[in-house]
Amino acid sequence: MNQPSELDKAYLAGFIDGEGTVTAVFRLTASSRREAVHCRLSIPNTSLEILEWIQERFGGVMHYKNSLPKKANFKKVYSLYWGGEKCYPVLRDVLPYLKIKHRQAEILLELSALVIPREGGLRRKGVTPWLHVKRGELVIELKSLNLRGVPVAEGIH
């Protein structure tokens, strides 16, 4: 992986602001059935070339979204994805350059500070009530920032 320059970081921030998704979801872990927060960063695009350029500098996993176009004149859509702990270094790199999704990135980085550290290769058992509430508040704020459309109160004239 090539070391990204500051210009590369600013360029990626533009992609994230324009086309990216910065989100987190609650889910139950399969093995322990404990609640966990899973953070995600993804960028869909029809240009495989630009996503490969980003992947070369920042890592990530390529997904082939809608690999069969819905209509003959539609292009394939690809998506570069970072999940869990892998999205944090990318968000730290681009945070100073983000305009639209700055707060969403801050929230994911706040959530990263609330991850229960591993001890001897195993996660500690239990989540304190404070930690559960704080994580929930951050996920709710993130979801409200990611809502599509015009809020109902603003749409009424």
C-alpha positions in Angstrom: 0.0 0.0 0.0 1.4 3.4 -1.0 1.6 6.0 1.7 -1.1 8.6 1.0 0.0 12.3 0.6 -2.0 15.2 2.1 -3.4 15.8 -1.4 -4.5 12.1 -1.6 -6.3 12.5 1.8 -8.1 15.7 0.6 -9.1 14.0 -2.6 -10.5 11.0 -0.7 -12.4 13.3 1.6 -14.1 14.8 -1.4 -15.2 11.4 -2.5 -16.5 10.6 1.0 -18.3 13.9 1.2 -19.9 13.5 -2.3 -20.6 9.7 -2.5 -19.5 8.0 0.6 -21.5 6.5 3.5 -20.3 6.8 7.1 -22.4 4.8 9.4 -22.6 2.5 12.4 -25.1 -0.2 13.3 -25.9 -2.2 16.4 -25.7 -5.9 16.0 -25.5 -9.1 18.0 -22.3 -11.1 17.8 -22.9 -14.6 16.5 -20.8 -16.4 19.1 -21.7 -14.7 22.3 -25.0 -13.0 21.3 -23.7 -9.8 22.9 -24.5 -6.4 21.4 -21.7 -4.7 19.4 -21.4 -1.6 17.4 -20.1 -2.1 13.8 -18.7 1.0 12.1 -18.6 1.2 8.3 -17.2 3.5 5.6 -18.0 2.9 1.9 -17.7 4.7 -1.4 -19.7 3.5 -4.4 -18.6 4.6 -7.9 -18.9 3.4 -11.5 -15.1 4.0 -12.0 -13.3 0.9 -10.9 -10.0 2.7 -11.8 -10.5 5.5 -9.2 -11.6 3.1 -6.5 -8.5 0.9 -7.2 -6.4 4.0 -6.9 -7.9 4.8 -3.5 -7.6 1.2 -2.4 -3.9 1.3 -3.3 -3.4 4.2 -0.9 -5.9 3.6 1.9 -6.7 -0.2 1.7 -10.3 -1.4 1.9 -12.2 -4.2 0.3 -13.8 -4.0 -3.1 -17.4 -5.0 -3.5 -19.2 -5.4 -6.8 -22.6 -3.8 -6.2 -25.2 -4.2 -8.9 -22.7 -6.2 -10.9 -25.4 -6.7 -13.6 -26.7 -3.3 -14.7 -30.5 -2.8 -14.3 -30.7 -1.3 -17.8 -28.5 -1.8 -20.8 -27.1 1.8 -20.6 -26.4 1.7 -16.9 -22.8 1.1 -15.8 -21.7 -1.4 -13.1 -21.4 0.1 -9.6 -18.4 -0.8 -7.5 -18.0 -0.1 -3.8 -14.8 0.3 -1.7 -15.5 -0.7 1.9 -13.8 -0.4 5.3 -15.5 -2.1 8.2 -14.9 -2.1 12.0 -11.5 -1.0 13.2 -10.2 -0.7 9.6 -12.3 2.5 8.9 -10.8 4.5 11.9 -7.3 5.2 10.4 -8.9 6.3 7.1 -11.3 8.6 8.9 -8.5 10.1 11.0 -6.5 10.8 7.8 -9.4 12.6 6.0 -11.1 14.2 9.0 -9.4 17.7 8.5 -10.6 17.8 4.9 -14.2 16.6 5.3 -16.9 19.3 5.0 -20.3 17.5 4.7 -19.6 14.3 6.6 -17.2 15.8 9.2 -19.5 15.2 12.2 -20.3 11.6 11.0 -16.6 10.8 10.9 -16.2 12.4 14.4 -18.9 10.2 15.7 -17.3 7.0 14.4 -14.0 8.1 15.9 -15.8 8.7 19.3 -17.3 5.2 19.0 -13.8 3.8 18.4 -12.8 5.2 21.8 -15.7 3.3 23.3 -14.6 -0.2 22.0 -14.0 -2.6 24.9 -10.3 -3.5 24.6 -9.2 -7.1 24.3 -7.5 -8.8 27.2 -5.4 -11.8 26.3 -7.0 -12.1 22.9 -10.5 -12.1 24.4 -13.0 -9.3 24.7 -14.0 -8.5 28.3 -17.5 -9.5 29.3 -20.3 -7.1 29.7 -21.0 -3.5 28.7 -21.6 -1.0 31.4 -25.0 0.8 31.3 -23.2 4.1 30.7 -21.2 2.7 27.8 -24.4 1.2 26.3 -26.3 4.5 26.6 -23.4 6.5 25.2 -23.0 4.2 22.2 -26.7 4.4 21.6 -26.7 8.2 21.7 -23.9 8.4 19.2 -25.5 5.9 16.8 -28.8 7.8 17.0 -27.1 11.1 16.2 -25.3 9.4 13.3 -28.5 8.0 11.9 -30.2 11.4 12.2 -27.3 13.0 10.2 -27.6 10.3 7.6 -31.4 10.7 7.0 -32.4 11.3 3.4 -34.8 13.9 2.2 -36.1 17.0 3.9 -37.0 16.8 7.5 -40.8 17.0 7.9 -40.7 20.2 9.9 -38.7 21.9 7.2 -40.8 20.6 4.4 -44.0 22.3 5.7 -44.5 25.9 4.6 
